[in-house]
Amino acid sequence: MNAVNSGQAYHNNMVGPVMRSGDLALAIIEAARIDNPEKEVFVDDKRAYIRIHTEHEMILNRETIEAELGRPFKMNDLEVDLSSFAGQIETRNDSIRFYFKTKV
């Protein structure tokens, strides 16, 4: 695999939400860091939206998001500011998981 292809393969393994800028996006960034301590969380701020991603899997827990926001939060409220996402998504009442079944 040449350098261009290996770099693209790494990029293809990134998962996570693309959020509209705002308080929720900032809370999601911190929650991603707290809930995924073994992972490096990458934040790409494009002003209008923020791409938050890690390699292969990211888990966000409702409890952590609530703590960062300082108020109650329902996981389906994430959809309001979720512009897009990378990877596959699995939602529950208390968490959301971005992941890939296979790695490139």
N, C-alpha and C positions, 0 to 999 in steps of 0.2 A: 504494500500500500504506500503510495507516495505521500508527501507532506500535505498536499491539498486534500487528498481523500481522507487521510487520518484526521485532519482538523475538522473536516465535515462530519466524519463519523462521531467525533467527540460532541460536536454541536447537536447532532441528531439524538444523542442520549440525554439531553437536557429536558427536564419536565418542570411544570409549574404554571401558575396563573399569570395572565396579563391583566392588570387592573387599571381602572381609571385613577388618576392621581387624586389623593385626598387622605383623610384620616384613616379610612379602612385599609387603604393600600399600605400606609405606614405601619398599621397594626399587623397586617399580614406579613410584612417583612420581618418584624420582630418575632412574631409567632413562628415563622419558618425557621429562624435561627434557634429559638428555644426548643421547638418540637423536633428538630433534626440536628442535634448537637454534633454528630459525627460527620456532618456534611458541610461543605462550603456553599453558602448561599450567595448567588450572584444577583445583583440588582442593576438593571439597565433602565435608567430614568430618561424617558423621552419627552418629558414635560406633560403632555396630554395623557400619557399612559406610562405604566411602570411594568416592566417584565421582571418577574421574580422566579428564579429557577435554580435547580440543583441537578446533579447527575442521577439518573435512573429512577429515583423515588423521592417524593416530598409528602409529608403528612402534616396536616394542620388540624389542631384540636380546638373545638369550640371554647373550651375553658381557657385556653391560652389567649385566644383572640379576645374574649371577654375581658380578661385581665389587662391586655394591652389597650383596649378601647375604653375601659373603665365603665362599662355598661353591659347589660344583657345583649346577647347576640344569637340569632338563629342561623344555622348554616345555610339555609336557602336564601338568606339576605345577601350572601356573597354574590349571587347571580346578578344583582343590580349593578355592581361595579366591575364584574368580571367581563372584560371585553373579549377575551380569548384564553386559550391555554395550550400548553404543549404536553403531549403524551396522552395517556388514557386517564379517565377520571372515575373515581368511585366515591360516592357520597353516602354519608350516614347522618343521623341526627346530631351526633357529637363530634364528627370529624369528616375530613375530606382528604382523599389520597390521589395524588398525581403519580403515574408510574408508566413503565414500559414492561410488557411481558417478556420481550426479548431485548438483548443488548446488541448494539452494533459494534 
